[in-house]
């Protein structure tokens, strides 16, 4: 099955998860009607300069970010401890098992990454 870029649903969110600015999610496939696996999200995310997705937990699921373009500041909260670091193209981030994370565009271009949420 091939799905052309113009057939993909685009979702725009303001202040996603209490973050800043605008976030665009291009859903590659509809998780309810096109995918059979335990996947809650499969998308390409674009965050404008200075915008972010706020700190949020992942209970009974895990989320993977794969950075395609731009510079990010990521906060991972593991066992109650916040860890902050920068990430860029080629870096992958994994959060789950009840832990929280956030991501912010700290670069001068849009931050683009693949996001996958797997449930268990």
C-alpha positions, 0 to 999 in steps of 0.5 A: 500500500502506498499513501501519497503525501497529499492523502495524509491528514494534517493536524495543527495544534496550538500550545500542544500539551501546554507547550508554546506556539504551533505544532503540525502533525502529518499522520502517515497512516490512520492508526484506527483504520489503516494500521493493525498493530498497537500504534497510537501515533505514526507521524511526521511532526514539525515545530516552528521556531521557539515552539514546543510540546509541553512535558507529558507522561506516557503510561502503558505506552512508549514514544519514539522521536527520530530527529530529521531536521533542526535542533531540539531541547529535550527534557526526560523525566526518569524516576522523578529526575529531569534531564535536559539535553540537546538533540539534532538530526539522526538522534533518537529519543525513547520515553515510556513506562510512566516517564515524562518528556517534552521537546522544544525547537531551539534552532532557527529553522523548523524542527522536524521529527518522526514520532511513533507511539506504541501501546502495551 
